[in-house]
């Protein structure tokens, strides 16, 4: 299977610690992640889940935290039953948020791997662009 990567980047007018706080605080994450309830124990190897409604359907996506470097990087696996795919490792994405602070502004780069086609990667990029725009609004309003 080909591995098409989707990448989204945004500059947020806030220091990395504020961005990190928003990424890892469930009440704040809900505001930028399409209303999803995020549950995690915030440790490497720990579970992370995202639950909510999407286009009128309940969902509960899941994954495992792979990297947790405060104010720098959060990487998780991600599986969505709404994908219609079987729940097995080769059907999981790896989603990584990388934070790079410079002069009080933070560049957030998000990547998602394991997209089967360029079209799927482009669709993921569009979704992540919306999420990062929302993240920017939440962080800059804190």
C-alpha positions as CSV (number, residue, x, y, z in Angstrom):
1,X,0.0,0.0,0.0
2,X,1.2,3.5,-0.8
3,X,1.6,5.9,2.1
4,X,0.4,9.4,1.2
5,X,1.1,12.0,3.9
6,X,-1.2,14.9,4.6
7,X,0.5,18.0,6.1
8,X,-1.1,21.1,7.5
9,X,0.8,24.1,9.0
10,X,-0.4,27.2,10.8
11,X,1.3,30.1,12.7
12,X,-0.4,30.9,16.0
13,X,0.2,34.2,17.7
14,X,1.0,32.7,21.1
15,X,3.9,30.8,22.8
16,X,4.1,27.1,22.5
17,X,3.0,26.4,26.1
18,X,-0.4,28.0,25.4
19,X,-0.7,25.8,22.2
20,X,0.3,22.7,24.2
21,X,-2.3,23.6,26.9
22,X,-5.0,23.7,24.3
23,X,-3.9,20.4,22.7
24,X,-3.9,18.5,26.0
25,X,-6.8,20.0,27.9
26,X,-10.0,18.2,27.0
27,X,-12.3,21.2,27.4
28,X,-10.1,23.2,25.1
29,X,-9.5,20.4,22.6
30,X,-13.2,20.0,22.2
31,X,-13.4,23.5,20.9
32,X,-11.1,22.9,18.0
33,X,-11.6,19.2,17.3
34,X,-15.1,19.3,15.9
35,X,-16.7,19.0,19.3
36,X,-15.0,15.7,20.2
37,X,-14.6,14.6,23.8
38,X,-10.9,13.8,24.2
39,X,-10.0,11.3,26.9
40,X,-6.3,10.4,27.6
41,X,-4.0,9.7,30.5
42,X,-1.3,11.8,28.8
43,X,1.6,9.3,29.0
44,X,3.6,7.6,26.3
45,X,1.9,4.2,25.6
46,X,-1.4,5.5,27.0
47,X,-4.7,5.3,25.3
48,X,-6.4,8.4,23.7
49,X,-10.0,8.5,22.5
50,X,-12.1,11.0,20.6
51,X,-15.9,10.7,20.9
52,X,-18.7,12.8,19.4
53,X,-21.0,13.1,16.5
54,X,-20.0,13.5,12.9
55,X,-22.6,14.1,10.2
56,X,-25.3,12.8,12.5
57,X,-23.4,9.6,13.5
58,X,-21.9,8.8,16.9
59,X,-18.2,7.9,16.7
60,X,-15.4,6.9,19.0
61,X,-12.0,7.1,17.4
62,X,-9.0,5.7,19.3
63,X,-5.3,5.5,19.4
64,X,-2.2,5.3,21.5
65,X,0.2,8.2,22.5
66,X,3.6,7.6,20.9
67,X,5.4,10.9,21.7
68,X,4.7,13.4,24.4
69,X,7.2,16.2,24.6
70,X,5.5,19.1,26.3
71,X,5.5,22.3,24.2
72,X,7.3,20.5,21.4
73,X,5.5,17.3,20.0
74,X,2.5,15.1,20.4
75,X,2.3,12.0,18.3
76,X,-0.5,9.4,18.4
77,X,-1.9,6.6,16.4
78,X,-5.5,7.1,15.2
79,X,-8.2,4.7,14.1
80,X,-11.8,5.7,13.1
81,X,-14.4,3.0,12.9
82,X,-16.2,5.4,10.5
83,X,-13.5,4.6,8.0
84,X,-15.3,1.3,7.4
85,X,-11.9,-0.4,7.7
86,X,-11.0,-3.3,10.0
87,X,-9.6,-2.4,13.4
88,X,-6.0,-3.6,12.8
89,X,-2.6,-1.9,13.0
90,X,-2.2,-1.4,9.2
91,X,-5.4,0.7,9.2
92,X,-4.2,3.2,11.8
93,X,-2.8,6.6,10.9
94,X,0.0,8.3,12.8
95,X,-0.9,11.9,13.6
96,X,1.8,14.2,14.8
97,X,1.6,17.8,16.1
98,X,5.0,19.5,16.1
99,X,5.3,22.9,17.8
100,X,8.1,25.3,16.9
101,X,8.2,28.6,18.9
102,X,10.0,31.7,17.6
103,X,9.6,35.2,19.0
104,X,6.4,34.4,20.9
105,X,4.7,32.8,17.9
106,X,4.3,29.1,17.4
107,X,4.3,27.2,14.1
108,X,2.2,24.1,14.4
109,X,2.8,21.4,11.8
110,X,0.5,18.5,11.7
111,X,1.1,15.3,9.7
112,X,-1.1,12.3,9.1
113,X,0.4,9.2,7.4
114,X,-1.1,6.0,5.9
115,X,-3.5,7.7,3.5
116,X,-4.1,5.2,0.7
117,X,-4.4,7.7,-2.1
118,X,-3.4,11.3,-2.8
119,X,-7.1,12.2,-2.8
120,X,-7.5,10.7,0.7
121,X,-4.4,12.7,1.8
122,X,-5.9,15.9,0.3
123,X,-9.2,15.3,2.1
124,X,-7.3,14.8,5.4
125,X,-5.3,18.0,4.8
126,X,-8.6,19.9,4.3
127,X,-10.0,18.6,7.6
128,X,-6.8,19.3,9.5
129,X,-6.6,22.8,8.0
130,X,-10.0,23.4,9.5
131,X,-9.0,22.0,12.9
132,X,-5.8,24.1,12.9
133,X,-7.7,27.3,12.1
134,X,-10.0,26.5,15.0
135,X,-7.0,25.7,17.2
136,X,-5.5,29.1,16.4
137,X,-8.8,30.8,17.3
138,X,-9.0,29.0,20.7
139,X,-5.4,29.6,21.6
140,X,-5.4,33.3,20.6
141,X,-8.6,33.8,22.7
142,X,-7.0,32.5,25.9
